[in-house]
Amino acid sequence: MNRKLFTLALISVTALGLSACGDDSDRPIDSGPVIMLDSGPGDSSTDSGPGVDSGTRPDSGPTSCDIGEACDPTRGCRVTDCEGERAYEQGGVEDPITGLPGGGDSLSAIIWPRGTCGGGYVPIEMGGCDPDVEDSCGGVDCGRCLGAGSDAMGVEYSFCATTCVPTLADNGTCRDGWECSLTNAACLTGCGSDDQCRVYRKDTNMNGIIDPYDAVTNAMGDALVYDATPNGTCNMDSYRCEHDGGGGVAGDNCTDDTQCEANGDCIADDDVEAGGWDGGYCTKFGCDIAGNDCAGAGKCQERGIGVAICLQACQVSNLSTADDPYSANGDCAAGFSCNWDGTSGDTTGNGGCLPGNYNAIREGDATGQTGDTCTTGEDCNSPYGAGQCRDFFLDGEAPAGGDNHCTLFDCGAPGMAADVCGAGGTCASVSGSPTTLCAKVCDAAEDCLAGNGCWDTTAAGITPGTAGEKICFPGCTADAHCRSGETCVGGSETARGLCG
């Protein structure tokens, strides 16, 4: 039901960055990434009154942590601020729900049931936690920071949530009214009624995508509808919405969850932040959880996306042996690329189909080749849709004084074309990992981007594809890696320094 908005880092070495907002505001918070309420962060809904949870509170962690504990504004919290239970309406006059039993245009629901410590939406730029920082909620044992999307002014919000271990049977260590998210492994506001699980935004204008609707500004958009046909129910043990589905399997086109497999999810074509899911994509989150297997030939894969979801299965060699590497899709649909699972050999189903990077850059162009500076993947040569713009494992930051550069992950995946790195590039391997990546071959640091040295050792855990080759790699461990006249500051056999 279009609940899934993503920031997907489609590389083999980073986890999924989860954030959500926008069109999914019509759905209760459930097993997908966190959604925003209709009124957005800082809405004007009022607390529904004191309601301290009578169950066991998740406060058995460090004494400096109280995230996720029940609270009310009067009682407050031991450490953080209390976000009281709030009432809100799904739908309403400007965005009515059609087909509600008994009439009406909205459903009443609650957010933060029984209140929660440290859980309110806070602008990141005004002190909110940082979803990219692991201990942003006071320590890794205190909670997890989740993105909550942005408001109409573009202000990004986040909040801290209690972590949990997802199961299908119940809500784990989460309190009553809260579910243990299958994607975030965190306690989020769960569903409270079957009706909440039967409302979604349907492709009512039949254009193949989901357009946000507003009676004032976009009356031609897609309306919220109530539909009991897929048997949407709220599991009161897990507080998670469940549905019978419409039979679609991983990779099938879709505009809402009910078209996919039972309890499946639709990554909709309107999910702009996800990028590239043309026609919508049936999947299911948490397929690595016992009993939550993918239907049919769906492949449960985490590598390449950072969270276990059902993907259309593919074989890397079927992609790489196609006639044109810049339009080849092998077993995948147009615009998608086969991402290796990291363990299987050159066999049927050794990868899953994910959005690929198909652009106008070609091998031999003046820019966009392996090792060239770039801003986004669109700047890079991308055979088989696998080219990327990356910083070479420097924790999200470009090399000091330098830039990100063009590369390609999993260049050495079983069945991948041997020449995928292009002239002047080599497929290097990462020690202790199945990951391989394209690196620029060099004779001296002058051949490399600023901030990169020319390495002839494996001190960084990177092994060139051909014995004796030197490759461009950030920093240095010896003066010989640097440009003429520079020295390796802070570098040693066991520590990487900077040329200067």
C-alpha positions as CSV (number, residue, x, y, z in Angstrom):
1,M,0.0,0.0,0.0
2,N,2.8,2.2,-0.9
3,R,4.3,2.3,2.5
4,K,7.9,2.0,1.5
5,L,10.0,5.1,0.8
6,F,13.7,4.5,0.6
7,T,17.2,5.9,0.4
8,L,18.8,2.9,-1.1
9,A,22.6,2.7,-1.3
10,L,22.8,0.1,-3.9
11,I,26.3,-1.0,-3.1
12,S,27.6,-4.2,-1.7
13,V,29.4,-2.8,1.3
14,T,26.9,-0.3,2.9
15,A,23.7,-0.8,4.7
16,L,20.4,0.6,3.7
17,G,19.7,4.1,4.8
18,L,16.1,4.2,5.8
19,S,13.9,7.3,5.7
20,A,10.3,7.9,4.8
21,C,7.7,10.6,4.3
22,G,5.1,11.9,1.9
23,D,2.4,9.8,0.3
24,D,2.6,7.0,2.9
25,S,1.1,9.3,5.5
26,D,-2.2,7.6,4.8
27,R,-0.9,4.3,6.3
28,P,-0.4,3.3,10.0
29,I,3.2,3.0,11.0
30,D,4.0,-0.7,10.4
31,S,6.8,-3.0,9.3
32,G,8.2,-0.6,6.8
33,P,10.4,2.4,7.2
34,V,8.9,5.1,9.4
35,I,6.1,7.2,7.9
36,M,5.0,10.7,8.7
37,L,1.6,11.6,10.0
38,D,-0.8,13.5,7.8
39,S,-0.1,16.7,9.8
40,G,3.6,16.2,9.7
41,P,6.2,16.7,12.4
42,G,5.1,19.1,15.1
43,D,1.4,18.6,14.3
44,S,-1.3,20.3,16.3
45,S,-3.0,17.2,17.6
46,T,-3.2,17.1,21.3
47,D,-2.2,14.6,23.9
48,S,-5.0,12.1,24.7
49,G,-4.3,12.4,28.4
50,P,-2.1,10.5,30.8
51,G,-1.9,6.8,30.1
52,V,1.1,5.2,31.6
53,D,1.6,1.7,30.2
54,S,0.9,-0.9,32.8
55,G,3.2,-3.5,31.1
56,T,6.9,-4.0,31.6
57,R,8.8,-1.0,30.4
58,P,11.9,-1.5,28.2
59,D,14.2,0.2,30.8
60,S,16.5,-2.7,31.6
61,G,19.4,-1.1,29.7
62,P,22.0,1.3,30.9
63,T,20.8,3.7,33.6
64,S,21.6,6.7,31.4
65,C,19.0,5.5,28.8
66,D,15.3,5.7,28.9
67,I,14.4,5.7,25.2
68,G,11.2,3.8,24.5
69,E,9.9,3.9,28.1
70,A,6.3,4.6,28.7
71,C,5.5,8.2,29.9
72,D,3.1,11.0,29.9
73,P,3.9,14.8,29.9
74,T,3.2,15.1,33.6
75,R,5.3,12.2,34.7
76,G,8.1,13.0,32.2
77,C,11.2,10.8,31.7
78,R,14.4,10.1,33.6
79,V,16.7,11.4,30.9
80,T,15.0,12.4,27.7
81,D,11.9,14.3,26.9
82,C,8.5,12.6,26.9
83,E,6.5,12.5,23.7
84,G,2.9,11.9,24.9
85,E,0.3,9.7,23.2
86,R,-1.3,11.7,20.4
87,A,-4.5,11.3,18.4
88,Y,-4.6,11.9,14.6
89,E,-6.9,11.3,11.7
90,Q,-6.2,9.3,8.6
91,G,-7.9,11.0,5.7
92,G,-10.2,14.0,6.2
93,V,-11.9,16.7,4.1
94,E,-8.9,17.5,2.0
95,D,-7.8,13.9,1.5
96,P,-10.9,11.8,2.1
97,I,-11.0,8.0,2.4
98,T,-13.6,6.6,0.1
99,G,-15.6,3.5,0.8
100,L,-15.4,3.5,4.6
101,P,-18.0,1.3,6.2
102,G,-20.7,3.4,7.7
103,G,-19.6,6.5,5.7
104,G,-17.3,9.3,6.8
105,D,-14.0,10.3,5.3
106,S,-11.4,9.6,8.0
107,L,-10.3,7.1,10.6
108,S,-9.1,7.9,14.1
109,A,-5.7,6.5,15.2
110,I,-3.0,7.2,17.7
111,I,0.8,7.7,17.5
112,W,3.2,7.0,20.4
113,P,0.7,4.8,22.3
114,R,1.0,5.3,26.1
115,G,3.8,7.9,25.4
116,T,7.4,7.3,24.7
117,C,10.6,8.7,26.1
118,G,13.0,10.2,23.5
119,G,10.8,9.3,20.6
120,G,9.4,12.5,19.2
121,Y,10.2,13.9,15.8
122,V,13.0,16.5,16.0
123,P,14.6,18.4,13.1
124,I,18.0,17.0,12.6
125,E,19.4,20.5,12.1
126,M,18.0,21.5,15.5
127,G,19.6,18.7,17.5
128,G,17.7,15.7,16.3
129,C,19.6,12.4,16.2
130,D,21.6,11.5,13.1
131,P,20.5,8.3,11.3
132,D,24.0,7.9,9.9
133,V,25.6,7.8,13.3
134,E,25.4,4.5,15.1
135,D,25.4,5.8,18.7
136,S,23.4,9.0,18.0
137,C,20.7,8.1,20.5
138,G,23.1,8.0,23.5
139,G,24.9,4.8,22.7
140,V,24.3,1.7,20.7
141,D,22.6,0.0,23.6
142,C,20.1,2.9,24.1
143,G,18.3,2.9,20.8
144,R,18.5,3.5,17.1
145,C,18.0,6.8,15.2
146,L,15.6,6.6,12.4
147,G,14.8,9.1,9.7
148,A,11.3,10.4,9.7
149,G,11.3,12.2,6.3
150,S,10.9,16.0,5.8
151,D,8.1,18.5,5.9
152,A,6.8,20.8,3.2
153,M,9.7,23.2,3.8
154,G,12.3,20.5,3.3
155,V,13.3,20.3,7.0
156,E,14.4,16.7,7.8
157,Y,13.3,15.0,11.0
158,S,14.4,12.0,13.0
159,F,13.7,10.2,16.2
160,C,15.1,7.6,18.5
161,A,13.5,4.1,18.8
162,T,14.1,1.1,21.0
163,T,15.7,-1.8,19.3
164,C,14.2,-5.3,19.2
165,V,14.5,-8.7,17.5
166,P,11.7,-9.1,15.0
167,T,9.6,-12.3,14.9
168,L,6.3,-13.1,13.1
169,A,4.6,-14.4,16.3
170,D,4.6,-11.2,18.4
171,N,6.1,-7.8,19.0
172,G,9.1,-9.1,21.0
173,T,10.3,-6.7,23.7
174,C,8.1,-3.9,22.4
175,R,5.3,-2.5,24.5
176,D,1.6,-3.1,23.9
177,G,0.5,-1.1,20.8
178,W,4.0,-1.1,19.4
179,E,5.3,-3.5,16.7
180,C,8.9,-4.7,16.2
181,S,9.6,-3.5,12.7
182,L,10.7,-6.2,10.3
183,T,12.9,-3.7,8.5
184,N,14.3,-1.5,11.2
185,A,14.4,-4.0,14.1
186,A,13.0,-1.2,16.2
187,C,9.8,-0.6,18.2
188,L,7.4,1.6,16.1
189,T,3.8,2.5,16.6
190,G,1.7,-0.5,15.5
191,C,-1.8,-0.8,14.0
192,G,-4.8,-0.6,16.3
193,S,-7.6,-2.0,14.1
194,D,-8.3,-4.0,11.0
195,D,-9.7,-0.8,9.4
196,Q,-6.3,0.9,9.6
197,C,-4.9,-2.1,7.6
198,R,-7.5,-1.7,4.9
199,V,-6.8,1.9,3.9
200,Y,-4.3,2.7,1.2
201,R,-3.8,5.1,-1.7
202,K,-5.0,3.4,-4.9
203,D,-4.1,4.2,-8.5
204,T,-7.5,5.7,-9.0
205,N,-6.4,7.8,-12.0
206,M,-5.0,4.6,-13.6
207,N,-1.7,6.1,-14.8
208,G,0.5,3.4,-13.4
209,I,2.0,5.4,-10.5
210,I,0.8,6.8,-7.2
211,D,0.2,10.5,-7.2
212,P,-0.4,12.3,-3.9
213,Y,-4.0,13.6,-3.7
214,D,-5.3,16.8,-2.2
215,A,-8.7,18.2,-2.9
216,V,-7.3,21.7,-3.0
217,T,-4.0,21.4,-4.9
218,N,-4.1,18.0,-6.7
219,A,-7.7,16.8,-7.3
220,M,-6.4,14.6,-10.2
221,G,-4.2,12.6,-7.8
222,D,-4.9,9.2,-6.4
223,A,-7.4,8.9,-3.6
224,L,-7.3,6.9,-0.3
225,V,-9.6,3.9,-0.5
226,Y,-11.0,1.4,2.0
227,D,-10.7,-2.1,0.6
228,A,-11.3,-5.2,2.7
229,T,-10.8,-7.6,-0.3
230,P,-7.2,-8.6,0.5
231,N,-8.4,-9.4,4.1
232,G,-6.3,-6.8,5.7
233,T,-6.1,-7.4,9.5
234,C,-4.2,-6.1,12.4
235,N,-2.4,-8.9,14.3
236,M,-3.0,-8.0,17.9
237,D,0.0,-10.1,19.0
238,S,2.5,-8.4,16.8
239,Y,0.5,-5.1,16.2
240,R,1.5,-5.5,12.5
241,C,-0.8,-5.3,9.5
242,E,-1.2,-8.5,7.5
243,H,-3.0,-9.2,4.2
244,D,-3.7,-12.1,1.9
245,G,-2.2,-10.4,-1.1
246,G,-3.0,-10.7,-4.8
247,G,-0.5,-13.3,-5.9
248,G,2.3,-11.0,-7.3
249,V,5.8,-12.3,-6.6
250,A,9.2,-10.6,-6.2
251,G,9.9,-8.3,-9.1
252,D,6.3,-8.0,-10.4
253,N,5.0,-4.6,-11.2
254,C,2.7,-3.1,-8.6
255,T,1.1,0.1,-7.2
256,D,0.1,-1.3,-3.8
257,D,0.9,-4.0,-1.4
258,T,-2.3,-6.0,-2.0
259,Q,-1.1,-6.9,-5.5
260,C,1.9,-8.7,-4.2
261,E,2.4,-11.9,-2.2
262,A,0.7,-12.5,1.2
263,N,2.1,-9.9,3.6
264,G,4.2,-8.6,0.8
265,D,5.1,-5.0,0.1
266,C,5.1,-2.8,-3.0
267,I,8.0,-0.4,-3.6
268,A,5.9,1.9,-5.6
269,D,7.0,3.9,-8.7
270,D,6.2,7.1,-6.8
271,D,8.9,6.4,-4.2
272,V,11.2,9.1,-5.6
273,E,13.8,8.7,-2.8
274,A,14.2,5.1,-3.7
275,G,14.9,5.8,-7.4
276,G,14.6,3.5,-10.3
277,W,11.8,1.2,-9.3
278,D,10.0,1.7,-12.6
279,G,6.6,0.2,-12.7
280,G,6.7,-0.6,-8.9
281,Y,8.3,-3.7,-7.5
282,C,6.7,-6.5,-5.4
283,T,8.9,-7.6,-2.5
284,K,8.6,-8.6,1.1
285,F,10.7,-7.3,4.0
286,G,12.2,-9.4,6.7
287,C,12.3,-12.5,4.5
288,D,15.3,-13.8,6.6
289,I,12.9,-14.3,9.6
290,A,11.7,-17.8,10.2
291,G,8.4,-18.4,8.4
292,N,8.6,-15.3,6.3
293,D,10.0,-16.9,3.2
294,C,9.6,-15.4,-0.3
295,A,6.8,-16.8,-2.4
296,G,7.5,-18.6,-5.7
297,A,11.0,-18.1,-7.1
298,G,11.6,-14.9,-5.1
299,K,15.2,-14.6,-3.7
300,C,15.8,-13.4,-0.2
301,Q,18.9,-11.2,-0.4
302,E,20.4,-8.5,1.8
303,R,23.6,-7.9,-0.1
304,G,23.4,-4.9,-2.3
305,I,20.6,-3.2,-0.4
306,G,21.4,-3.7,3.3
307,V,18.2,-5.3,4.5
308,A,16.8,-8.7,3.7
309,I,14.0,-8.4,1.1
310,C,12.5,-10.6,-1.6
311,L,14.0,-9.9,-5.1
312,Q,13.6,-11.3,-8.5
313,A,16.3,-14.0,-8.9
314,C,18.9,-13.6,-11.6
315,Q,22.3,-14.9,-12.8
316,V,25.2,-12.5,-13.1
317,S,26.6,-14.3,-16.2
318,N,23.3,-13.9,-18.1
319,L,23.7,-10.2,-17.6
320,S,27.4,-9.9,-18.5
321,T,27.1,-12.0,-21.7
322,A,24.4,-9.9,-23.2
323,D,25.3,-8.1,-26.4
324,D,25.2,-4.5,-25.1
325,P,26.5,-3.9,-21.6
326,Y,24.9,-0.5,-21.5
327,S,21.3,-1.8,-22.1
328,A,21.8,-5.4,-20.9
329,N,19.4,-6.6,-18.2
330,G,19.9,-10.4,-18.5
331,D,17.2,-12.0,-16.3
332,C,16.1,-8.6,-15.0
333,A,13.6,-6.1,-16.3
334,A,14.7,-3.0,-18.2
335,G,16.5,-0.6,-15.9
336,F,17.5,-3.2,-13.4
337,S,20.8,-5.0,-12.8
338,C,21.8,-8.3,-11.4
339,N,23.5,-7.9,-8.0
340,W,25.5,-10.9,-6.8
341,D,24.5,-12.4,-3.5
342,G,28.1,-12.7,-2.3
343,T,28.2,-16.4,-1.7
344,S,27.0,-18.3,-4.8
345,G,29.1,-19.4,-7.7
346,D,28.2,-18.9,-11.4
347,T,24.8,-20.6,-11.0
348,T,21.2,-19.9,-11.6
349,G,19.9,-17.5,-9.1
350,N,23.3,-16.2,-7.8
351,G,21.9,-12.7,-7.5
352,G,18.9,-10.5,-7.2
353,C,17.5,-7.7,-9.5
354,L,17.9,-4.2,-8.2
355,P,17.7,-0.8,-9.9
356,G,20.8,-0.3,-12.1
357,N,22.7,2.8,-13.1
358,Y,22.2,3.1,-16.9
359,N,23.4,6.4,-18.3
360,A,25.1,8.0,-21.3
361,I,28.7,7.6,-20.2
362,R,30.7,5.1,-22.2
363,E,34.1,3.4,-22.0
364,G,36.7,5.6,-23.6
365,D,34.9,8.9,-23.0
366,A,37.0,11.8,-21.7
367,T,35.5,11.6,-18.2
368,G,33.7,9.0,-16.1
369,Q,36.3,6.2,-16.3
370,T,37.6,4.1,-13.4
371,G,39.3,6.4,-11.0
372,D,38.0,9.7,-12.4
373,T,36.4,12.3,-10.2
374,C,32.6,12.3,-9.9
375,T,29.7,13.6,-8.0
376,T,27.1,10.9,-8.6
377,G,26.9,7.6,-10.4
378,E,25.5,9.4,-13.4
379,D,29.0,10.8,-14.0
380,C,30.5,7.3,-14.3
381,N,30.9,4.6,-17.0
382,S,28.4,2.0,-15.9
383,P,28.4,-1.3,-17.8
384,Y,25.7,-3.7,-16.8
385,G,24.2,-0.9,-14.7
386,A,26.8,-1.4,-12.0
387,G,29.0,1.8,-12.1
388,Q,29.1,4.0,-9.0
389,C,30.6,7.1,-7.6
390,R,32.3,6.2,-4.3
391,D,34.9,7.4,-1.8
392,F,36.9,4.1,-1.5
393,F,35.9,3.0,2.0
394,L,36.6,6.3,3.9
395,D,33.4,6.2,6.0
396,G,31.4,8.4,3.8
397,E,34.0,11.1,3.3
398,A,36.1,11.8,0.2
399,P,39.9,11.6,0.6
400,A,41.4,14.6,2.3
401,G,41.9,17.3,-0.3
402,G,40.3,15.1,-3.0
403,D,37.1,13.8,-4.5
404,N,34.9,10.8,-4.9
405,H,35.8,8.7,-7.9
406,C,34.2,6.3,-10.4
407,T,34.3,2.6,-9.6
408,L,32.2,-0.6,-9.9
409,F,31.5,-2.9,-7.0
410,D,31.5,-6.7,-7.5
411,C,33.5,-6.5,-10.7
412,G,34.8,-10.0,-9.8
413,A,31.4,-11.6,-9.1
414,P,31.2,-15.1,-10.6
415,G,30.2,-14.7,-14.2
416,M,30.9,-11.0,-14.5
417,A,32.7,-9.9,-17.7
418,A,36.5,-9.8,-17.3
419,D,36.9,-6.4,-18.9
420,V,34.2,-4.6,-16.8
421,C,36.7,-2.2,-15.3
422,G,37.7,-0.8,-18.7
423,A,41.1,0.3,-20.0
424,G,43.3,1.6,-17.2
425,G,41.3,-0.2,-14.5
426,T,41.8,-3.4,-12.6
427,C,39.4,-5.5,-10.5
428,A,40.8,-5.4,-7.0
429,S,39.7,-7.6,-4.1
430,V,39.1,-6.7,-0.5
431,S,40.8,-8.9,2.1
432,G,38.4,-10.9,4.2
433,S,35.4,-9.9,2.1
434,P,33.7,-11.2,-1.1
435,T,33.7,-7.6,-2.3
436,T,35.7,-6.6,-5.4
437,L,35.9,-3.2,-7.0
438,C,37.4,-1.4,-9.9
439,A,40.5,0.6,-9.2
440,K,42.7,2.8,-11.4
441,V,46.0,1.4,-12.3
442,C,48.9,3.8,-11.7
443,D,52.7,4.2,-12.1
444,A,52.9,7.1,-9.7
445,A,50.6,9.1,-7.4
446,E,50.5,11.8,-10.1
447,D,48.2,9.4,-12.0
448,C,45.7,9.5,-9.2
449,L,43.2,12.0,-7.8
450,A,44.4,14.4,-5.1
451,G,44.4,12.6,-1.7
452,N,45.1,9.2,-3.3
453,G,48.5,7.5,-3.3
454,C,49.8,5.0,-5.8
455,W,50.0,1.7,-3.8
456,D,52.1,-1.3,-4.5
457,T,51.4,-3.2,-1.3
458,T,48.3,-4.9,0.2
459,A,48.6,-2.9,3.5
460,A,45.1,-1.5,3.0
461,G,43.6,-4.9,2.5
462,I,43.1,-4.2,-1.2
463,T,44.8,-6.6,-3.7
464,P,45.1,-5.5,-7.4
465,G,43.8,-7.9,-10.0
466,T,47.1,-8.6,-11.5
467,A,50.3,-9.3,-9.5
468,G,52.7,-6.3,-9.5
469,E,50.1,-3.7,-10.5
470,K,49.9,-0.5,-8.5
471,I,46.5,1.1,-7.8
472,C,45.2,4.5,-6.7
473,F,44.0,4.3,-3.1
474,P,43.3,7.0,-0.5
475,G,46.2,8.0,1.8
476,C,49.5,6.3,2.2
477,T,51.6,4.1,4.5
478,A,54.9,5.1,3.0
479,D,56.5,8.1,1.3
480,A,56.7,6.1,-1.9
481,H,52.9,6.2,-2.2
482,C,52.9,10.0,-2.5
483,R,53.6,12.5,-5.2
484,S,57.1,13.7,-5.8
485,G,58.1,16.1,-3.0
486,E,55.4,14.8,-0.6
487,T,55.8,12.7,2.5
488,C,53.4,10.3,4.2
489,V,52.3,12.1,7.4
490,G,51.1,9.7,10.1
491,G,51.6,6.6,8.0
492,S,53.2,3.4,9.0
493,E,53.1,-0.3,8.2
494,T,50.0,-0.6,10.4
495,A,48.4,2.9,10.0
496,R,47.3,4.9,7.0
497,G,48.4,8.5,6.8
498,L,48.0,11.4,4.4
499,C,50.4,12.6,1.7
500,G,51.5,16.2,2.3
